[in-house]
Amino acid sequence: MAKDQNSSDLEVEDLPEQMRVRLEKRAAILSSGADAYPVRVPVTTTIAAVRTKYAHLISEQESGDSVGIAGRVMFLRNTGKLCFAQLQAGTGETIQAMLSFDRIGETQLDSWKSLVDIGDLVAVVGEVISSKRGELSVMADSWHMAAKALRPLPNPHTPLSEETRVRQRYADLIMRETARTVARLRPATMTSLRASFAKRDYLEVETPMLQTMHGGAAARPFVTSSNAFDMQLFLRIAPELFLKRCVVGGIERVFEINRNFRNEGADSTHSPEFAMLEFYQAYADYHDMATLTRELIQEAALAVHGTLNFDLVDGGTRDLSGEWDQISVYPSVSKAIGQEISPETPIEILRKLCVTAGITHDPKAIHGKLVEELLEHYVVGNLKRPTFVMDYPVDTSPLVRENRSTKGTAEKWDLYIEGYEAGTGYSELVDPVIQRERLIEQSSLKAGGDAEAMQLDEDFLRALEYGMPPSGGVGMGIDRLLMTLTGLNIRETILFPLVKPE
């Protein structure tokens, strides 16, 4: 096939047969003087609007109204002088298009038969009717190619693999109702969260994603640089330290929804790039924030499902109703292993317990790290109902206030649902002297090789020295929240997750 002036550099000989045929049809459209990818087509309404407005039509009834609709061809049947197509809107609604010899004439009908394939985007102008079988249809007076598809759609009878779905989300959105539903569930969840915060007088802010030092979480950062400033920068691992600056400045109820980046592993619950919600409230503690977190999640579930006991994509169900369970770290681990451990338990005993359990651990790991390894191994995987795991070791919680009643623990909780962490909350450490001591300890750990340890942030400490009110704070992954609301893994909840090149 000769190249026309609009052809690409595709090596036609190397293409699959279906793509070669479609390229030939594209060339035929162009040589006829038409456009395979026009700027506009005569669309006057949507498929969804037509279905709603004319749902009352009965078999063989005509509306007398002409509309212009467009959609993707998902089914084709060409039978002599009458052709049928199922057109699908981007939102998933479908309608039948009918093209008859009597209505559009031989030339247009032959062009339809010879040029249109499944997957093409077409516009049809005609009367809304109900077919003999009672199917709502548009009887065409004319049709127009909106975009010629050069690549055939996946086989509708063979489910796409997860790998194909995340790599080719565009195909997934075309073929699967679930993919379209999840794509719309995210903004509905965001709308619910923002409404929940608005009625509680929270202010939404934006804080830097490029930071001169990383902090706010124990995580390995992505490192980059600025040509303009000739300096090293980090993609943020958390907005926490900037949101606390807001609280110092008098924004006593503040939240942010934005992207975080952690240069770590990727699995069914972790993604290197993810959406994060963090919120802080002055004159609140971690108990207040646990209550607020439960309310936010329940309000989001009601907004998207209409109930707190709902069906999941895999056919299971999830119940987010009522009050949620609370357990404490040290008592729950002690019960699981049949031996009491506490903040005073010698580190040698914790190491032996990890060895007995077959837990691979860093020989330089501190007390709290080993306790959390035991917690992860014995306890959290069994937490199916939403459960707040309270009172973590203080030495792994450098930004958290020490517990008022149990020395050696911090006023921190992690929320677990179906065995994965859905969020974490604190009574915030606001004493600048203790916070400096904690960050100096973190710097020592970093110097000792801990890539997740935080840096000493002098500007953050300066902010605390102006006085920060007693406060509670929460970090909750938006993608994890969508996992809770759908039962999907994290790659399925992110529209375009990071994947290795093919």
C-alpha positions in Angstrom: 0.0 0.0 0.0 1.4 3.4 -1.0 1.8 5.9 1.8 -0.4 9.0 1.6 0.7 12.4 2.8 -0.9 11.7 6.3 0.6 8.2 6.7 2.8 7.3 9.6 6.1 5.5 9.4 4.4 2.2 10.3 6.1 -0.7 8.5 3.0 -2.2 7.0 4.6 -5.5 6.2 5.3 -6.2 9.8 1.8 -5.5 11.1 -0.9 -8.1 11.9 -3.3 -8.7 9.1 -6.2 -6.9 10.8 -4.1 -3.8 11.2 -3.0 -3.9 7.6 -6.7 -4.1 6.5 -7.7 -1.2 8.7 -4.8 0.9 7.4 -6.1 0.3 3.9 -9.6 1.4 4.9 -8.1 4.5 6.4 -6.4 5.2 3.1 -9.7 4.6 1.2 -11.5 7.1 3.5 -8.8 9.7 2.8 -8.8 9.1 -1.0 -12.5 9.5 -1.1 -12.1 13.1 0.2 -13.4 12.3 3.6 -11.5 12.4 6.9 -10.8 9.4 9.0 -10.2 11.7 12.0 -12.4 14.8 11.6 -12.3 17.8 13.8 -16.0 17.7 14.4 -18.9 15.3 13.8 -22.7 16.2 14.0 -23.3 15.2 17.7 -26.4 16.8 19.3 -26.9 14.6 22.4 -25.5 11.6 24.3 -26.5 8.0 24.2 -27.5 8.2 27.8 -29.7 11.1 27.3 -31.5 9.4 24.3 -32.0 6.2 26.4 -33.6 8.3 29.2 -35.7 10.5 27.1 -37.1 7.8 24.8 -37.3 4.9 27.2 -41.1 4.9 26.8 -41.1 3.9 23.1 -42.6 0.5 22.4 -41.9 -2.0 19.6 -41.9 -0.4 16.1 -42.8 3.0 17.5 -41.2 6.1 15.9 -40.5 9.3 17.9 -40.4 11.7 15.0 -37.3 13.3 16.6 -33.9 13.4 14.9 -30.7 13.2 17.0 -26.9 13.1 16.3 -25.1 10.6 18.5 -21.6 9.1 18.6 -20.1 6.0 20.1 -17.7 3.1 19.6 -18.8 0.2 17.5 -19.0 -2.8 19.7 -21.1 -5.1 17.4 -21.7 -5.2 13.7 -24.2 -7.1 11.6 -24.5 -6.3 7.9 -27.5 -8.0 6.2 -28.1 -6.9 2.7 -30.1 -3.7 2.7 -30.2 -3.3 6.5 -27.2 -3.0 8.8 -27.1 -3.0 12.6 -24.4 -1.7 15.0 -24.2 -1.4 18.8 -22.7 1.9 19.7 -21.1 2.4 23.1 -20.6 5.7 24.9 -17.5 6.3 27.0 -19.6 5.9 30.1 -20.7 2.4 28.9 -24.3 3.1 27.8 -25.2 1.5 24.4 -27.7 2.0 21.7 -28.5 0.4 18.4 -27.8 2.1 15.1 -29.7 1.0 12.1 -28.7 1.8 8.5 -31.1 0.9 5.7 -30.8 1.2 1.9 -34.1 3.1 1.7 -33.0 5.7 4.2 -29.4 6.5 3.4 -29.0 5.2 -0.1 -26.6 2.7 -1.8 -23.5 4.8 -1.6 -23.5 5.5 2.1 -24.6 1.9 2.9 -21.8 0.4 0.8 -19.3 2.8 2.5 -20.5 1.7 5.9 -20.1 -2.0 4.9 -16.7 -1.6 3.5 -15.1 0.9 5.8 -16.5 0.4 9.3 -15.0 -2.1 11.8 -15.7 -3.1 15.4 -13.8 -0.5 17.5 -14.3 2.4 15.2 -15.9 5.6 16.6 -18.8 6.7 14.4 -21.5 9.4 14.5 -25.0 8.6 13.3 -27.7 11.2 12.6 -31.3 10.0 12.4 -34.6 9.3 14.0 -35.0 7.7 17.4 -37.2 4.6 17.0 -37.9 1.3 18.6 -37.1 -1.8 16.5 -39.4 -4.7 15.8 -37.7 -6.4 18.8 -38.4 -3.4 21.0 -34.8 -2.2 21.0 -34.2 1.5 21.2 -32.4 2.6 18.1 -31.4 5.4 15.9 -32.5 4.9 12.2 -29.7 6.6 10.3 -30.2 9.4 7.7 -26.4 9.7 7.6 -23.3 8.4 9.3 -19.7 9.8 9.8 -16.5 8.3 10.8 -15.3 10.0 14.0 -12.1 8.0 14.5 -10.9 5.0 12.5 -9.5 2.3 14.9 -6.3 0.8 13.5 -6.0 -1.8 16.2 -8.8 -4.4 16.9 -10.4 -4.5 20.3 -9.6 -7.4 22.6 -11.8 -10.5 22.4 -14.8 -9.7 24.5 -15.2 -13.4 25.4 -11.6 -13.6 26.8 -11.1 -11.6 30.0 -8.1 -9.3 30.0 -5.3 -10.3 32.3 -4.5 -8.0 35.2 -1.2 -7.2 33.5 -2.9 -6.1 30.3 -5.5 -4.1 32.3 -3.0 -2.0 34.1 -0.7 -1.6 31.0 -3.5 -0.8 28.6 -6.1 0.9 30.8 -7.6 2.5 27.7 -8.6 -0.9 26.4 -9.7 -2.0 29.9 -12.0 1.1 30.1 -13.5 0.2 26.7 -14.1 -3.5 27.5 -15.0 -3.7 31.2 -17.8 -2.1 33.1 -15.9 -2.6 36.4 -13.0 -0.5 35.1 -15.4 2.3 34.2 -17.1 2.1 37.6 -13.8 2.2 39.5 -12.6 5.2 37.4 -15.8 7.1 38.5 -15.7 5.8 42.1 -12.5 7.7 42.8 -13.8 11.2 42.1 -17.0 10.3 43.9 -14.9 9.4 46.9 -12.9 12.6 46.7 -16.1 14.6 46.5 -17.4 12.8 49.7 -14.2 13.4 51.6 -14.1 17.1 50.7 -17.8 17.5 51.7 -17.1 15.7 55.0 -14.2 18.1 55.7 -16.2 21.2 54.6 -18.9 20.5 57.1 -16.3 20.1 59.8 -14.7 23.5 58.9 -11.4 22.1 57.5 -9.4 24.1 55.0 -7.8 22.3 52.0 -4.3 23.4 51.1 -1.5 22.3 48.8 2.1 21.8 50.0 5.3 21.2 48.1 6.0 17.9 46.3 9.6 19.0 45.6 11.3 19.3 49.0 14.8 20.2 50.1 14.7 17.4 52.6 12.5 14.4 53.1 10.5 13.8 56.3 7.1 13.0 57.7 7.3 9.2 57.3 9.8 6.4 57.5 10.4 5.8 53.8 13.0 5.8 51.1 12.7 8.9 48.9 13.1 9.5 45.2 16.0 11.9 44.6 16.2 14.5 41.9 17.8 17.9 41.3 17.0 21.4 40.3 19.0 23.0 37.5 17.8 26.5 38.4 18.8 26.2 42.1 21.7 23.8 41.6 20.6 21.7 44.5 19.4 18.2 45.3 15.7 17.7 45.9 13.4 14.9 47.0 10.0 13.9 45.8 7.9 14.1 49.0 7.2 11.0 51.0 4.5 12.8 53.1 3.1 16.3 53.4 3.1 16.1 57.3 5.7 18.6 58.2 4.3 21.3 56.0 0.7 20.7 57.2 2.0 21.0 60.8 3.5 24.3 59.8 -0.1 25.3 58.8 -1.4 24.4 62.2 1.4 26.5 63.8 0.3 29.4 61.6 -3.3 29.2 62.8 -5.0 26.9 60.2 -6.2 24.7 63.0 -8.2 22.2 60.8 -6.3 21.5 57.6 -6.2 18.7 55.0 -4.5 17.9 51.7 -5.2 15.3 49.0 -2.2 14.9 46.7 0.5 12.6 45.4 3.3 11.0 47.5 6.3 9.1 46.1 8.2 6.4 47.9 11.2 4.6 46.3 10.2 1.2 47.7 8.7 -2.1 46.6 5.5 -2.5 44.6 2.9 -5.2 45.5 -0.8 -5.6 45.9 -1.0 -2.9 48.6 2.0 -0.7 47.7 2.7 1.6 44.7 5.8 3.9 44.3 3.4 6.8 43.4 0.1 7.1 45.3 -2.6 9.5 46.3 -2.5 10.5 50.0 -4.9 12.2 52.3 -3.5 13.9 55.4 -5.5 16.0 57.9 -4.7 17.7 61.2 -6.9 19.1 63.9 -5.8 21.4 66.8 -7.0 20.5 70.3 -7.7 16.9 69.3 -5.8 13.6 70.1 -5.5 10.2 68.5 -8.8 9.0 69.9 -10.6 11.9 68.3 -8.8 11.3 65.0 -9.8 7.6 65.1 -13.4 8.6 65.5 -13.1 11.1 62.6 -11.4 8.6 60.4 -14.1 6.0 60.9 -16.8 8.7 60.1 -14.9 9.8 56.9 -14.7 6.3 55.6 -18.3 5.5 56.5 -19.5 8.7 54.8 -17.5 7.8 51.7 -19.0 4.3 51.6 -22.5 5.7 51.9 -21.8 8.2 49.1 -20.6 5.6 46.6 -22.6 2.5 47.7 -25.6 3.9 49.6 -24.9 1.4 52.4 -22.2 0.4 54.9 -22.6 -3.3 54.1 -21.8 -3.6 50.4 -20.8 -6.1 47.6 -17.2 -6.2 46.5 -15.9 -6.7 42.9 -14.8 -10.2 43.6 -18.3 -11.2 44.8 -17.5 -10.9 48.6 -19.0 -8.3 50.9 -17.7 -5.7 53.3 -19.3 -4.4 56.5 -18.1 -1.0 57.7 -21.0 -0.3 60.0 -21.0 0.5 63.7 -18.1 1.2 66.0 -14.7 -0.4 65.1 -12.5 -2.7 67.2 -9.4 -1.4 69.0 -6.5 -3.5 70.2 -3.1 -2.6 71.5 0.3 -3.6 70.0 2.1 -5.2 73.0 -0.9 -7.1 74.5 -2.0 -8.4 71.1 1.5 -9.6 70.2 1.9 -11.1 73.7 -1.3 -13.0 73.3 -0.3 -14.3 69.8 3.0 -15.7 70.8 2.0 -16.8 74.3 4.6 -14.8 76.0 4.4 -11.3 77.5 6.4 -8.6 75.9 6.5 -4.9 76.8 8.5 -1.8 76.0 11.0 -3.1 78.6 11.5 -6.5 76.9 15.3 -6.9 76.1 16.1 -6.7 72.4 17.9 -10.1 72.6 14.6 -11.7 73.5 12.8 -9.9 70.6 15.5 -11.1 68.2 15.1 -14.7 69.4 11.3 -14.5 68.9 11.8 -13.2 65.4 14.2 -16.1 64.6 11.7 -18.6 66.1 9.0 -17.2 63.8 11.2 -17.3 60.8 11.2 -13.5 60.4 14.1 -12.1 58.4 15.2 -8.9 60.2 18.0 -6.4 60.2 20.5 -7.4 62.9 20.8 -3.6 63.7 17.0 -3.2 64.0 15.9 -1.3 67.1 13.4 -2.6 69.7 10.3 -1.1 68.0 11.2 -2.4 64.6 11.3 -6.0 66.0 8.0 -5.6 67.8 6.4 -4.3 64.6 7.8 -7.3 62.7 6.2 -9.6 65.3 2.9 -7.7 65.0 3.0 -8.0 61.2 3.7 -11.7 61.4 1.3 -12.8 64.0 -1.5 -10.3 64.3 -2.5 -7.9 61.5 -3.1 -10.5 58.8 -6.0 -11.8 60.8 -7.7 -8.5 61.2 -10.6 -8.7 58.8 -13.0 -6.2 60.3 -11.8 -2.6 60.6 -9.5 -2.5 63.6 -7.5 0.3 65.2 -4.1 -1.1 66.4 -3.1 1.3 69.1 0.0 2.4 71.0 3.0 1.6 68.9 6.6 1.6 70.2 7.8 5.1 70.7 11.2 4.6 69.2 9.7 3.9 65.7 7.3 6.9 66.1 9.6 10.0 66.0 6.8 12.5 65.3 4.3 11.2 67.8 3.7 12.1 71.4 4.6 9.5 74.0 1.6 7.8 75.6 0.2 9.4 78.6 -0.4 6.1 80.4 2.0 3.5 79.0 5.7 4.6 79.0 7.6 3.4 76.0 4.6 3.6 73.7 3.4 6.4 71.5 -0.2 7.7 71.0 -0.4 6.2 67.5 -2.7 3.9 65.8 -2.8 2.1 62.5 -6.1 1.1 61.0 -6.2 -2.4 59.5 -9.0 -3.7 57.2 -8.8 -7.1 55.7 -5.2 -7.4 56.8 -3.8 -4.3 55.2 -3.0 -0.9 56.7 -5.7 1.6 55.6 -4.4 4.7 57.6 -2.4 5.9 60.6 -3.1 8.5 63.2 -1.3 10.3 66.0 -1.4 12.5 68.9 1.2 14.9 67.5 4.5 15.6 69.2 4.5 19.4 69.5 7.3 20.0 72.0 10.1 21.4 69.9 12.8 20.3 72.4 11.7 16.6 72.4 11.1 16.8 68.7 14.7 18.0 68.1 16.0 15.1 70.2 13.9 12.6 68.2 15.1 14.0 64.8 18.7 13.9 66.0 18.2 10.2 66.8 16.8 9.8 63.3 19.9 11.4 61.9 22.0 9.0 63.8 20.1 6.1 62.4 20.4 7.5 58.9 24.2 7.9 59.3 24.2 4.2 60.4 22.7 3.1 57.1 18.9 3.4 57.7 17.7 4.7 54.3 14.2 5.3 55.7 15.2 7.5 58.6 14.3 11.1 58.6 16.5 14.1 58.3 16.9 17.0 60.8 14.6 19.7 59.5 15.6 23.0 61.1 12.9 25.0 59.5 10.2 22.6 60.8 11.7 22.8 64.3 11.8 26.6 64.0 8.0 26.5 63.3 7.4 24.3 66.3 9.3 26.8 68.4 6.6 29.4 67.7 4.2 27.1 69.4 1.9 24.4 68.0 -1.3 23.6 69.8 -2.0 20.0 71.0 -3.2 18.3 67.8 -4.2 15.0 66.2 -3.2 14.0 62.7 -4.0 11.2 60.2 -2.5 9.9 57.0 -4.7 7.8 54.8 -3.9 6.5 51.3 -6.7 7.3 48.8 -5.8 4.1 46.9 -6.1 2.1 50.0 -9.5 3.7 50.7 -10.6 2.6 47.2 -9.3 -0.9 48.0 -11.6 -0.8 51.0 -14.6 0.3 48.9 -14.0 -2.2 46.1 -12.0 -5.2 47.3 -9.5 -4.6 44.4 -5.7 -4.5 44.8 -3.9 -1.2 44.6 -2.9 -1.5 40.9 -6.6 -1.8 40.0 -7.6 1.2 41.9 -5.0 3.5 40.3 -6.0 4.5 36.7 -2.4 4.4 35.4 -0.1 2.7 37.9 3.6 2.7 37.5 4.7 -0.5 35.6 8.0 -1.6 34.1 8.3 -1.0 30.4 7.3 -3.9 28.2 
